[in-house]
């Protein structure tokens, strides 16, 4: 405080008390909106981080469910195709054996 009061700005404010009081009031009053702004910034940053984590979890969950559905569908299709191929193989081999044994 002593170093500030010995500076040119401190001596000027000492000679002009109205300006000093106005500056003090401005700093005191501007602290409230600045504090609200900083609280808003910190809250927004925290919520963005939490939101990103939550959204990442939601996206991963939806992707996992979609992958599970696709894999189940592929499994059903592969079972169906293998069943059709097995039945076709058995039927064709039976017919070929029947035709060859009848000659």
N, CA, C and O atoms as a GROMACS GRO file, in nm:
protein
  412
    1UNK      N    1   0.084  -0.119   0.000
    1UNK     CA    2   0.000   0.000   0.000
    1UNK      C    3   0.088   0.125   0.000
    1UNK      O    4   0.058   0.222  -0.069
    2UNK      N    5   0.195   0.121   0.078
    2UNK     CA    6   0.285   0.237   0.085
    2UNK      C    7   0.350   0.260  -0.051
    2UNK      O    8   0.363   0.374  -0.095
    3UNK      N    9   0.392   0.154  -0.116
    3UNK     CA   10   0.455   0.169  -0.248
    3UNK      C   11   0.355   0.224  -0.348
    3UNK      O   12   0.391   0.306  -0.432
    4UNK      N   13   0.228   0.180  -0.340
    4UNK     CA   14   0.126   0.232  -0.431
    4UNK      C   15   0.098   0.380  -0.402
    4UNK      O   16   0.083   0.459  -0.495
    5UNK      N   17   0.089   0.416  -0.275
    5UNK     CA   18   0.059   0.556  -0.240
    5UNK      C   19   0.175   0.649  -0.276
    5UNK      O   20   0.152   0.768  -0.297
    6UNK      N   21   0.298   0.598  -0.283
    6UNK     CA   22   0.411   0.681  -0.323
    6UNK      C   23   0.425   0.691  -0.475
    6UNK      O   24   0.503   0.773  -0.525
    7UNK      N   25   0.350   0.608  -0.550
    7UNK     CA   26   0.358   0.615  -0.696
    7UNK      C   27   0.278   0.735  -0.745
    7UNK      O   28   0.206   0.800  -0.669
    8UNK      N   29   0.293   0.764  -0.875
    8UNK     CA   30   0.223   0.879  -0.934
    8UNK      C   31   0.072   0.860  -0.930
    8UNK      O   32  -0.002   0.955  -0.906
    9UNK      N   33   0.025   0.735  -0.953
    9UNK     CA   34  -0.120   0.708  -0.951
    9UNK      C   35  -0.173   0.726  -0.810
    9UNK      O   36  -0.279   0.785  -0.791
   10UNK      N   37  -0.102   0.675  -0.711
   10UNK     CA   38  -0.145   0.689  -0.572
   10UNK      C   39  -0.150   0.835  -0.529
   10UNK      O   40  -0.245   0.874  -0.461
   11UNK      N   41  -0.050   0.915  -0.566
   11UNK     CA   42  -0.051   1.058  -0.532
   11UNK      C   43  -0.165   1.130  -0.603
   11UNK      O   44  -0.227   1.219  -0.545
   12UNK      N   45  -0.194   1.092  -0.729
   12UNK     CA   46  -0.305   1.154  -0.801
   12UNK      C   47  -0.437   1.123  -0.732
   12UNK      O   48  -0.520   1.212  -0.714
   13UNK      N   49  -0.456   0.996  -0.693
   13UNK     CA   50  -0.581   0.959  -0.625
   13UNK      C   51  -0.590   1.021  -0.486
   13UNK      O   52  -0.700   1.048  -0.438
   14UNK      N   53  -0.476   1.045  -0.421
   14UNK     CA   54  -0.477   1.112  -0.292
   14UNK      C   55  -0.519   1.258  -0.306
   14UNK      O   56  -0.584   1.313  -0.218
   15UNK      N   57  -0.483   1.320  -0.417
   15UNK     CA   58  -0.522   1.459  -0.442
   15UNK      C   59  -0.666   1.470  -0.492
   15UNK      O   60  -0.726   1.577  -0.477
   16UNK      N   61  -0.722   1.366  -0.549
   16UNK     CA   62  -0.858   1.369  -0.603
   16UNK      C   63  -0.942   1.257  -0.538
   16UNK      O   64  -0.957   1.150  -0.595
   17UNK      N   65  -0.996   1.284  -0.419
   17UNK     CA   66  -1.067   1.179  -0.344
   17UNK      C   67  -1.195   1.132  -0.413
   17UNK      O   68  -1.234   1.016  -0.396
   18UNK      N   69  -1.262   1.218  -0.491
   18UNK     CA   70  -1.384   1.176  -0.559
   18UNK      C   71  -1.352   1.068  -0.664
   18UNK      O   72  -1.424   0.969  -0.677
   19UNK      N   73  -1.243   1.090  -0.738
   19UNK     CA   74  -1.203   0.990  -0.838
   19UNK      C   75  -1.161   0.861  -0.768
   19UNK      O   76  -1.190   0.751  -0.816
   20UNK      N   77  -1.092   0.874  -0.655
   20UNK     CA   78  -1.050   0.755  -0.580
   20UNK      C   79  -1.171   0.677  -0.531
   20UNK      O   80  -1.176   0.554  -0.540
   21UNK      N   81  -1.272   0.750  -0.477
   21UNK     CA   82  -1.394   0.684  -0.431
   21UNK      C   83  -1.469   0.622  -0.547
   21UNK      O   84  -1.522   0.511  -0.535
   22UNK      N   85  -1.475   0.692  -0.661
   22UNK     CA   86  -1.543   0.637  -0.779
   22UNK      C   87  -1.473   0.510  -0.828
   22UNK      O   88  -1.539   0.412  -0.863
   23UNK      N   89  -1.339   0.512  -0.829
   23UNK     CA   90  -1.263   0.394  -0.871
   23UNK      C   91  -1.285   0.279  -0.774
   23UNK      O   92  -1.300   0.164  -0.816
   24UNK      N   93  -1.286   0.309  -0.643
   24UNK     CA   94  -1.309   0.206  -0.543
   24UNK      C   95  -1.449   0.147  -0.556
   24UNK      O   96  -1.466   0.025  -0.547
   25UNK      N   97  -1.549   0.232  -0.577
   25UNK     CA   98  -1.686   0.184  -0.595
   25UNK      C   99  -1.699   0.100  -0.722
   25UNK      O  100  -1.767  -0.002  -0.724
   26UNK      N  101  -1.631   0.145  -0.830
   26UNK     CA  102  -1.636   0.069  -0.954
   26UNK      C  103  -1.576  -0.070  -0.936
   26UNK      O  104  -1.632  -0.169  -0.983
   27UNK      N  105  -1.462  -0.078  -0.869
   27UNK     CA  106  -1.398  -0.208  -0.846
   27UNK      C  107  -1.486  -0.296  -0.759
   27UNK      O  108  -1.500  -0.416  -0.785
   28UNK      N  109  -1.545  -0.238  -0.655
   28UNK     CA  110  -1.630  -0.316  -0.564
   28UNK      C  111  -1.756  -0.365  -0.634
   28UNK      O  112  -1.796  -0.481  -0.618
   29UNK      N  113  -1.818  -0.277  -0.711
   29UNK     CA  114  -1.943  -0.313  -0.777
   29UNK      C  115  -1.918  -0.407  -0.895
   29UNK      O  116  -2.000  -0.495  -0.923
   30UNK      N  117  -1.806  -0.389  -0.964
   30UNK     CA  118  -1.778  -0.476  -1.080
   30UNK      C  119  -1.734  -0.614  -1.037
   30UNK      O  120  -1.730  -0.705  -1.119
   31UNK      N  121  -1.700  -0.632  -0.911
   31UNK     CA  122  -1.660  -0.764  -0.864
   31UNK      C  123  -1.777  -0.862  -0.866
   31UNK      O  124  -1.758  -0.981  -0.888
   32UNK      N  125  -1.898  -0.811  -0.844
   32UNK     CA  126  -2.016  -0.899  -0.842
   32UNK      C  127  -2.044  -0.957  -0.981
   32UNK      O  128  -2.056  -1.079  -0.993
   33UNK      N  129  -2.054  -0.875  -1.088
   33UNK     CA  130  -2.077  -0.935  -1.221
   33UNK      C  131  -1.959  -1.022  -1.268
   33UNK      O  132  -1.980  -1.123  -1.334
   34UNK      N  133  -1.838  -0.982  -1.233
   34UNK     CA  134  -1.722  -1.063  -1.272
   34UNK      C  135  -1.728  -1.198  -1.201
   34UNK      O  136  -1.698  -1.301  -1.260
   35UNK      N  137  -1.768  -1.196  -1.074
   35UNK     CA  138  -1.780  -1.322  -1.000
   35UNK      C  139  -1.888  -1.410  -1.061
   35UNK      O  140  -1.869  -1.531  -1.078
   36UNK      N  141  -2.004  -1.349  -1.095
   36UNK     CA  142  -2.109  -1.427  -1.159
   36UNK      C  143  -2.063  -1.484  -1.292
   36UNK      O  144  -2.094  -1.598  -1.326
   37UNK      N  145  -1.989  -1.403  -1.369
   37UNK     CA  146  -1.938  -1.451  -1.497
   37UNK      C  147  -1.841  -1.567  -1.478
   37UNK      O  148  -1.848  -1.666  -1.551
   38UNK      N  149  -1.751  -1.555  -1.382
   38UNK     CA  150  -1.656  -1.663  -1.358
   38UNK      C  151  -1.726  -1.790  -1.308
   38UNK      O  152  -1.689  -1.901  -1.346
   39UNK      N  153  -1.827  -1.772  -1.223
   39UNK     CA  154  -1.906  -1.888  -1.179
   39UNK      C  155  -1.976  -1.952  -1.298
   39UNK      O  156  -1.981  -2.075  -1.309
   40UNK      N  157  -2.030  -1.870  -1.387
   40UNK     CA  158  -2.096  -1.921  -1.508
   40UNK      C  159  -1.998  -1.997  -1.596
   40UNK      O  160  -2.030  -2.104  -1.648
   41UNK      N  161  -1.877  -1.941  -1.613
   41UNK     CA  162  -1.776  -2.007  -1.696
   41UNK      C  163  -1.736  -2.141  -1.636
   41UNK      O  164  -1.728  -2.241  -1.707
   42UNK      N  165  -1.711  -2.143  -1.507
   42UNK     CA  166  -1.669  -2.268  -1.443
   42UNK      C  167  -1.782  -2.371  -1.448
   42UNK      O  168  -1.758  -2.488  -1.476
   43UNK      N  169  -1.905  -2.325  -1.420
   43UNK     CA  170  -2.019  -2.417  -1.424
   43UNK      C  171  -2.039  -2.472  -1.564
   43UNK      O  172  -2.064  -2.591  -1.582
   44UNK      N  173  -2.029  -2.385  -1.664
   44UNK     CA  174  -2.045  -2.429  -1.802
   44UNK      C  175  -1.936  -2.529  -1.841
   44UNK      O  176  -1.964  -2.629  -1.908
   45UNK      N  177  -1.813  -2.502  -1.800
   45UNK     CA  178  -1.704  -2.594  -1.832
   45UNK      C  179  -1.724  -2.730  -1.765
   45UNK      O  180  -1.703  -2.834  -1.827
   46UNK      N  181  -1.766  -2.728  -1.639
   46UNK     CA  182  -1.789  -2.853  -1.567
   46UNK      C  183  -1.905  -2.930  -1.631
   46UNK      O  184  -1.896  -3.051  -1.650
   47UNK      N  185  -2.013  -2.858  -1.663
   47UNK     CA  186  -2.128  -2.923  -1.724
   47UNK      C  187  -2.093  -2.977  -1.862
   47UNK      O  188  -2.143  -3.082  -1.902
   48UNK      N  189  -2.008  -2.906  -1.936
   48UNK     CA  190  -1.966  -2.955  -2.068
   48UNK      C  191  -1.885  -3.082  -2.054
   48UNK      O  192  -1.901  -3.175  -2.133
   49UNK      N  193  -1.797  -3.086  -1.955
   49UNK     CA  194  -1.719  -3.208  -1.933
   49UNK      C  195  -1.809  -3.324  -1.892
   49UNK      O  196  -1.797  -3.434  -1.944
   50UNK      N  197  -1.900  -3.297  -1.799
   50UNK     CA  198  -1.992  -3.402  -1.756
   50UNK      C  199  -2.082  -3.442  -1.872
   50UNK      O  200  -2.108  -3.561  -1.892
   51UNK      N  201  -2.129  -3.342  -1.947
   51UNK     CA  202  -2.214  -3.372  -2.063
   51UNK      C  203  -2.141  -3.453  -2.167
   51UNK      O  204  -2.199  -3.544  -2.227
   52UNK      N  205  -2.015  -3.422  -2.190
   52UNK     CA  206  -1.937  -3.498  -2.288
   52UNK      C  207  -1.919  -3.641  -2.241
   52UNK      O  208  -1.929  -3.734  -2.321
   53UNK      N  209  -1.894  -3.659  -2.112
   53UNK     CA  210  -1.878  -3.794  -2.060
   53UNK      C  211  -2.010  -3.870  -2.069
   53UNK      O  212  -2.012  -3.987  -2.108
   54UNK      N  213  -2.119  -3.803  -2.033
   54UNK     CA  214  -2.250  -3.868  -2.040
   54UNK      C  215  -2.286  -3.899  -2.184
   54UNK      O  216  -2.334  -4.008  -2.215
   55UNK      N  217  -2.263  -3.802  -2.274
   55UNK     CA  218  -2.295  -3.826  -2.415
   55UNK      C  219  -2.208  -3.937  -2.472
   55UNK      O  220  -2.255  -4.019  -2.552
   56UNK      N  221  -2.083  -3.941  -2.432
   56UNK     CA  222  -1.996  -4.049  -2.479
   56UNK      C  223  -2.050  -4.183  -2.431
   56UNK      O  224  -2.051  -4.280  -2.507
   57UNK      N  225  -2.094  -4.189  -2.307
   57UNK     CA  226  -2.153  -4.312  -2.255
   57UNK      C  227  -2.279  -4.351  -2.328
   57UNK      O  228  -2.301  -4.469  -2.359
   58UNK      N  229  -2.363  -4.251  -2.358
   58UNK     CA  230  -2.487  -4.279  -2.430
   58UNK      C  231  -2.456  -4.329  -2.571
   58UNK      O  232  -2.515  -4.426  -2.618
   59UNK      N  233  -2.362  -4.262  -2.638
   59UNK     CA  234  -2.326  -4.303  -2.774
   59UNK      C  235  -2.267  -4.443  -2.775
   59UNK      O  236  -2.300  -4.525  -2.861
   60UNK      N  237  -2.180  -4.472  -2.678
   60UNK     CA  238  -2.122  -4.606  -2.670
   60UNK      C  239  -2.230  -4.709  -2.642
   60UNK      O  240  -2.228  -4.818  -2.700
   61UNK      N  241  -2.324  -4.677  -2.553
   61UNK     CA  242  -2.432  -4.771  -2.522
   61UNK      C  243  -2.520  -4.796  -2.644
   61UNK      O  244  -2.554  -4.910  -2.674
   62UNK      N  245  -2.556  -4.690  -2.714
   62UNK     CA  246  -2.640  -4.707  -2.834
   62UNK      C  247  -2.563  -4.784  -2.941
   62UNK      O  248  -2.620  -4.871  -3.008
   63UNK      N  249  -2.435  -4.753  -2.957
   63UNK     CA  250  -2.354  -4.827  -3.054
   63UNK      C  251  -2.343  -4.973  -3.017
   63UNK      O  252  -2.348  -5.060  -3.104
   64UNK      N  253  -2.326  -5.002  -2.887
   64UNK     CA  254  -2.318  -5.141  -2.843
   64UNK      C  255  -2.447  -5.216  -2.866
   64UNK      O  256  -2.446  -5.332  -2.908
   65UNK      N  257  -2.560  -5.151  -2.840
   65UNK     CA  258  -2.690  -5.215  -2.864
   65UNK      C  259  -2.710  -5.238  -3.013
   65UNK      O  260  -2.758  -5.344  -3.054
   66UNK      N  261  -2.674  -5.139  -3.095
   66UNK     CA  262  -2.687  -5.156  -3.240
   66UNK      C  263  -2.597  -5.270  -3.290
   66UNK      O  264  -2.639  -5.350  -3.373
   67UNK      N  265  -2.474  -5.276  -3.238
   67UNK     CA  266  -2.384  -5.384  -3.277
   67UNK      C  267  -2.439  -5.520  -3.235
   67UNK      O  268  -2.430  -5.617  -3.310
   68UNK      N  269  -2.495  -5.526  -3.115
   68UNK     CA  270  -2.555  -5.651  -3.068
   68UNK      C  271  -2.670  -5.694  -3.158
   68UNK      O  272  -2.683  -5.812  -3.189
   69UNK      N  273  -2.754  -5.600  -3.199
   69UNK     CA  274  -2.866  -5.632  -3.287
   69UNK      C  275  -2.816  -5.680  -3.423
   69UNK      O  276  -2.869  -5.777  -3.478
   70UNK      N  277  -2.715  -5.613  -3.477
   70UNK     CA  278  -2.660  -5.653  -3.607
   70UNK      C  279  -2.600  -5.793  -3.597
   70UNK      O  280  -2.621  -5.876  -3.685
   71UNK      N  281  -2.523  -5.819  -3.490
   71UNK     CA  282  -2.461  -5.951  -3.475
   71UNK      C  283  -2.565  -6.060  -3.455
   71UNK      O  284  -2.549  -6.171  -3.506
   72UNK      N  285  -2.671  -6.030  -3.380
   72UNK     CA  286  -2.778  -6.130  -3.364
   72UNK      C  287  -2.847  -6.156  -3.498
   72UNK      O  288  -2.879  -6.270  -3.530
   73UNK      N  289  -2.869  -6.051  -3.575
   73UNK     CA  290  -2.928  -6.068  -3.707
   73UNK      C  291  -2.838  -6.150  -3.799
   73UNK      O  292  -2.886  -6.237  -3.871
   74UNK      N  293  -2.708  -6.121  -3.795
   74UNK     CA  294  -2.615  -6.200  -3.877
   74UNK      C  295  -2.610  -6.345  -3.832
   74UNK      O  296  -2.600  -6.436  -3.914
   75UNK      N  297  -2.618  -6.366  -3.702
   75UNK     CA  298  -2.622  -6.504  -3.651
   75UNK      C  299  -2.746  -6.576  -3.699
   75UNK      O  300  -2.737  -6.692  -3.739
   76UNK      N  301  -2.862  -6.511  -3.695
   76UNK     CA  302  -2.986  -6.574  -3.743
   76UNK      C  303  -2.979  -6.602  -3.892
   76UNK      O  304  -3.022  -6.707  -3.938
   77UNK      N  305  -2.924  -6.507  -3.969
   77UNK     CA  306  -2.911  -6.527  -4.114
   77UNK      C  307  -2.815  -6.642  -4.143
   77UNK      O  308  -2.842  -6.724  -4.230
   78UNK      N  309  -2.704  -6.647  -4.070
   78UNK     CA  310  -2.608  -6.756  -4.095
   78UNK      C  311  -2.667  -6.891  -4.056
   78UNK      O  312  -2.642  -6.991  -4.124
   79UNK      N  313  -2.746  -6.896  -3.947
   79UNK     CA  314  -2.812  -7.022  -3.912
   79UNK      C  315  -2.913  -7.062  -4.019
   79UNK      O  316  -2.923  -7.179  -4.056
   80UNK      N  317  -2.987  -6.965  -4.068
   80UNK     CA  318  -3.084  -6.993  -4.174
   80UNK      C  319  -3.018  -7.042  -4.302
   80UNK      O  320  -3.061  -7.140  -4.362
   81UNK      N  321  -2.911  -6.972  -4.343
   81UNK     CA  322  -2.840  -7.012  -4.466
   81UNK      C  323  -2.776  -7.150  -4.449
   81UNK      O  324  -2.783  -7.233  -4.539
   82UNK      N  325  -2.713  -7.172  -4.333
   82UNK     CA  326  -2.652  -7.304  -4.313
   82UNK      C  327  -2.759  -7.413  -4.306
   82UNK      O  328  -2.735  -7.525  -4.352
   83UNK      N  329  -2.874  -7.383  -4.249
   83UNK     CA  330  -2.984  -7.481  -4.247
   83UNK      C  331  -3.032  -7.513  -4.387
   83UNK      O  332  -3.051  -7.629  -4.422
   84UNK      N  333  -3.051  -7.408  -4.469
   84UNK     CA  334  -3.095  -7.430  -4.607
   84UNK      C  335  -2.990  -7.509  -4.685
   84UNK      O  336  -3.025  -7.601  -4.759
   85UNK      N  337  -2.861  -7.473  -4.668
   85UNK     CA  338  -2.755  -7.546  -4.738
   85UNK      C  339  -2.746  -7.691  -4.691
   85UNK      O  340  -2.724  -7.782  -4.771
   86UNK      N  341  -2.762  -7.713  -4.560
   86UNK     CA  342  -2.757  -7.851  -4.508
   86UNK      C  343  -2.873  -7.934  -4.563
   86UNK      O  344  -2.854  -8.047  -4.608
   87UNK      N  345  -2.992  -7.877  -4.560
   87UNK     CA  346  -3.109  -7.948  -4.614
   87UNK      C  347  -3.092  -7.973  -4.763
   87UNK      O  348  -3.125  -8.081  -4.812
   88UNK      N  349  -3.040  -7.874  -4.836
   88UNK     CA  350  -3.016  -7.892  -4.980
   88UNK      C  351  -2.912  -8.001  -5.004
   88UNK      O  352  -2.929  -8.083  -5.094
   89UNK      N  353  -2.806  -8.002  -4.927
   89UNK     CA  354  -2.702  -8.104  -4.943
   89UNK      C  355  -2.757  -8.243  -4.915
   89UNK      O  356  -2.731  -8.337  -4.990
   90UNK      N  357  -2.834  -8.255  -4.807
   90UNK     CA  358  -2.892  -8.386  -4.772
   90UNK      C  359  -2.989  -8.432  -4.881
   90UNK      O  360  -2.987  -8.548  -4.922
   91UNK      N  361  -3.074  -8.340  -4.928
   91UNK     CA  362  -3.172  -8.376  -5.031
   91UNK      C  363  -3.102  -8.414  -5.161
   91UNK      O  364  -3.138  -8.514  -5.223
   92UNK      N  365  -3.004  -8.335  -5.204
   92UNK     CA  366  -2.934  -8.365  -5.330
   92UNK      C  367  -2.854  -8.495  -5.320
   92UNK      O  368  -2.853  -8.575  -5.413
   93UNK      N  369  -2.786  -8.516  -5.207
   93UNK     CA  370  -2.708  -8.640  -5.192
   93UNK      C  371  -2.800  -8.762  -5.188
   93UNK      O  372  -2.765  -8.868  -5.239
   94UNK      N  373  -2.918  -8.747  -5.126
   94UNK     CA  374  -3.014  -8.857  -5.123
   94UNK      C  375  -3.065  -8.886  -5.263
   94UNK      O  376  -3.076  -9.002  -5.303
   95UNK      N  377  -3.097  -8.779  -5.339
   95UNK     CA  378  -3.144  -8.800  -5.477
   95UNK      C  379  -3.036  -8.861  -5.566
   95UNK      O  380  -3.064  -8.949  -5.646
   96UNK      N  381  -2.912  -8.815  -5.551
   96UNK     CA  382  -2.802  -8.869  -5.632
   96UNK      C  383  -2.780  -9.015  -5.595
   96UNK      O  384  -2.759  -9.097  -5.684
   97UNK      N  385  -2.785  -9.051  -5.467
   97UNK     CA  386  -2.767  -9.189  -5.425
   97UNK      C  387  -2.883  -9.276  -5.477
   97UNK      O  388  -2.862  -9.391  -5.517
   98UNK      N  389  -3.005  -9.221  -5.475
   98UNK     CA  390  -3.123  -9.295  -5.524
   98UNK      C  391  -3.110  -9.320  -5.673
   98UNK      O  392  -3.137  -9.430  -5.720
   99UNK      N  393  -3.068  -9.216  -5.750
   99UNK     CA  394  -3.057  -9.230  -5.895
   99UNK      C  395  -2.945  -9.326  -5.931
   99UNK      O  396  -2.959  -9.407  -6.023
  100UNK      N  397  -2.831  -9.317  -5.857
  100UNK     CA  398  -2.719  -9.404  -5.888
  100UNK      C  399  -2.745  -9.549  -5.847
  100UNK      O  400  -2.697  -9.641  -5.914
  101UNK      N  401  -2.819  -9.572  -5.741
  101UNK     CA  402  -2.846  -9.710  -5.694
  101UNK      C  403  -2.951  -9.776  -5.781
  101UNK      O  404  -2.954  -9.898  -5.791
  102UNK      N  405  -3.039  -9.695  -5.844
  102UNK     CA  406  -3.144  -9.754  -5.927
  102UNK      C  407  -3.090  -9.801  -6.060
  102UNK      O  408  -3.159  -9.878  -6.126
  103UNK      N  409  -2.976  -9.763  -6.104
  103UNK     CA  410  -2.919  -9.804  -6.232
  103UNK      C  411  -2.849  -9.931  -6.213
  103UNK      O  412  -2.793  -9.985  -6.309
   0.00000   0.00000   0.00000
